[in-house]
Each structure stands twice: as structure tokens, then as C-alpha cells.
Amino acid sequence: MKRRVVITGMGVISPVGNDVSSFWHSLAHGVSGAGPITLFDPAGFATTFAHEVKGFDSSAYVDPKEARRMERFTLFGIAAATEALRDANLLNADGKSAEESAGVVVGSGIGGMQVFEEQCKTFLEKGPRRISPFFVPMMIPDIVAGHISIIYGLKGPNFAVVS
């Protein structure tokens, strides 16, 4: 038996827009997301520009205290999922999903490289006892799907597809 999949809602966080509307407008008008690198000092690198996400405020999606325990890519995933769930009208008044049996599948090329870099530096400079207990949970690619499931009460299949 073949099963059909229907896209009922969309959400996006990108260098050319932090919601579907601004993203689509940028694409339709040829807006580039390229700009000077701001997330680290690019001195010494041959390339000093990138396509960074700009103007993203995670506090609209996650409590700031919780956000400190999450990687930036996780916050992007939660924000995009929030927009998609709202767009699909799948949230109840309490902010939980109306479809508890819904699952979450997130695709990613890699997990949290920023926390990986920070913790490697900590290990080399201060030793293994100073590595954060949140290191592995913050960097694994499937943590995004996990957080989305917890936040919205989704109890269906939950996993990440990693290239």
C-alpha cells in the first residue's frame, strides 16, 4: 500500500529571510544572503564573506535560559518547525500540537560545530574535566528533532537524516 505525504505547513530560517514570506520575497527578487563574516574573526582566511543568518532572535521560540543549552542550528530548527506548525494550523491554544501522533524528521549535514569547536578548545586548554556535560547532546544532529518533539508534545517517530 502506498502512503501519501502532504506538506501542510512551511517554516524557514535562512540567510535571506527568517520566515517563509521574507525568504520567498528574497528569492523572487534575487536578494543575496552574502555578507561579511560576523560570527568569528575571519582574519587570516582567504574568504571573509559568508551566508550567515542575520537578525535571528531565539527568544521568540525558546526561553533564553533554555536557549543557552542549545546550539544555534537547534534554535533555527525549532524556529522553522514553529512556523511550519503554525502555518499548518496544527497547534492548540496551549501551544502543543493538535496531532500528538505526528512525528519529526529533520535533515542535517552535521550537528553543532560551534559547540564542538568550543569544547575541543576547552579540552586542550583546561583538560577533560572541564568539558561541558551538554557537549554531546548539544552537537548531535538529531537533537533538533528531539527538542521539537518535546516542545510540541509530538509522540510519533522522531529521527534525523544526516548526509
C-alpha positions as CSV (number, residue, x, y, z in Angstrom):
1,M,0.0,0.0,0.0
2,K,1.4,3.4,-1.0
3,R,1.2,6.2,1.5
4,R,1.0,9.8,0.5
5,V,2.8,12.7,2.2
6,V,1.3,16.1,2.1
7,I,3.1,19.3,3.1
8,T,0.6,21.3,5.2
9,G,2.9,24.0,6.6
10,M,6.3,25.6,5.9
11,G,8.9,27.3,8.0
12,V,12.3,28.6,7.2
13,I,15.3,30.3,8.8
14,S,17.9,31.3,6.2
15,P,20.5,34.0,5.2
16,V,17.8,35.6,3.0
17,G,14.8,35.5,5.4
18,N,13.8,34.3,8.8
19,D,10.3,33.3,7.8
20,V,8.7,31.9,4.6
21,S,7.4,35.3,3.4
22,S,10.7,37.1,3.6
23,F,12.6,34.1,2.3
24,W,10.3,33.9,-0.8
25,H,10.5,37.6,-1.4
26,S,14.3,37.5,-1.3
27,L,14.3,34.5,-3.8
28,A,11.9,36.2,-6.1
29,H,13.9,39.4,-6.1
30,G,17.4,37.9,-6.4
31,V,18.5,39.1,-2.9
32,S,21.8,37.6,-1.9
33,G,22.5,36.5,1.7
34,A,26.2,37.1,1.3
35,G,27.9,39.5,3.6
36,P,31.0,39.9,5.8
37,I,31.6,37.1,8.3
38,T,30.5,38.3,11.8
39,L,30.2,35.1,13.8
40,F,34.0,34.7,14.1
41,D,37.1,36.6,13.2
42,P,37.9,35.7,9.6
43,A,41.4,37.4,9.7
44,G,43.9,35.1,8.0
45,F,41.3,33.3,5.9
46,A,41.2,33.8,2.1
47,T,37.5,34.3,2.3
48,T,35.9,36.8,4.6
49,F,32.3,36.6,3.5
50,A,29.6,34.0,4.1
51,H,25.9,33.5,4.1
52,E,25.1,33.9,7.7
53,V,21.6,34.0,9.2
54,K,21.0,37.6,10.3
55,G,18.6,39.2,12.8
56,F,17.5,35.9,14.4
57,D,16.0,36.2,17.8
58,S,15.6,32.8,19.5
59,S,13.7,34.3,22.4
60,A,10.6,34.3,20.3
61,Y,10.7,30.5,20.2
62,V,12.6,29.3,23.3
63,D,13.1,30.6,26.8
64,P,16.5,32.4,26.9
65,K,17.7,30.1,29.8
66,E,16.9,27.0,27.8
67,A,18.4,28.6,24.6
68,R,21.9,28.8,26.3
69,R,21.9,25.0,26.4
70,M,21.1,24.7,22.7
71,E,23.3,25.0,19.6
72,R,22.4,27.7,17.1
73,F,21.4,25.1,14.5
74,T,18.9,23.6,17.0
75,L,17.4,27.1,17.6
76,F,17.0,27.5,13.8
77,G,15.3,24.1,13.6
78,I,12.9,24.9,16.4
79,A,12.0,28.3,14.9
80,A,11.4,26.8,11.4
81,A,9.3,24.0,12.9
82,T,7.2,26.5,14.9
83,E,6.4,28.5,11.8
84,A,5.5,25.3,9.9
85,L,3.2,24.0,12.7
86,R,1.5,27.4,12.9
87,D,1.2,27.6,9.1
88,A,-0.4,24.2,9.1
89,N,-2.8,25.1,12.0
90,L,-1.5,22.2,14.0
91,L,-1.2,23.9,17.3
92,N,-3.8,24.1,20.1
93,A,-4.3,27.2,22.2
94,D,-1.8,25.8,24.8
95,G,0.9,25.7,22.1
96,K,1.1,21.9,21.9
97,S,0.4,20.0,18.7
98,A,-3.2,19.0,18.0
99,E,-1.7,15.9,16.4
100,E,0.2,14.0,19.2
101,S,0.9,11.1,16.9
102,A,2.8,13.3,14.5
103,G,6.5,12.7,14.1
104,V,9.5,14.8,13.5
105,V,12.2,14.1,10.8
106,V,15.0,16.7,10.5
107,G,17.6,16.6,7.8
108,S,21.1,18.0,8.5
109,G,24.6,17.8,7.1
110,I,26.1,17.9,10.5
111,G,25.3,18.8,14.1
112,G,26.6,21.7,16.3
113,M,30.1,22.6,15.1
114,Q,30.3,25.7,17.2
115,V,30.0,23.7,20.5
116,F,32.3,21.1,19.1
117,E,35.0,23.7,18.4
118,E,34.5,25.3,21.8
119,Q,34.7,22.0,23.7
120,C,37.8,20.9,21.8
121,K,39.4,24.2,22.8
122,T,38.3,23.7,26.4
123,F,39.7,20.1,26.4
124,L,43.1,21.3,25.0
125,E,43.4,24.3,27.3
126,K,41.8,23.1,30.6
127,G,41.6,19.4,30.4
128,P,38.8,16.7,30.1
129,R,37.1,17.5,33.4
130,R,36.1,21.0,32.1
131,I,34.2,19.7,29.1
132,S,30.5,20.5,29.4
133,P,28.1,17.7,30.2
134,F,25.9,19.2,27.5
135,F,28.6,18.8,24.8
136,V,27.3,15.7,23.1
137,P,23.6,16.4,23.5
138,M,24.1,19.9,22.0
139,M,26.0,18.7,18.9
140,I,24.3,15.6,17.7
141,P,22.2,16.2,14.6
142,D,19.0,14.5,15.9
143,I,18.8,16.8,19.0
144,V,16.8,19.3,16.8
145,A,14.0,16.7,16.2
146,G,14.1,15.8,19.9
147,H,13.6,19.4,21.1
148,I,10.8,20.0,18.6
149,S,9.0,16.8,19.8
150,I,9.4,17.8,23.4
151,I,8.3,21.4,22.9
152,Y,5.2,20.5,20.9
153,G,4.2,17.2,22.5
154,L,4.8,15.2,19.3
155,K,4.9,11.5,20.2
156,G,5.3,9.9,16.7
157,P,8.5,8.8,15.0
158,N,11.5,11.0,15.7
159,F,14.8,11.0,14.0
160,A,17.3,12.8,11.9
161,V,18.5,12.1,8.4
162,V,22.2,13.0,8.1
163,S,24.1,13.3,4.9
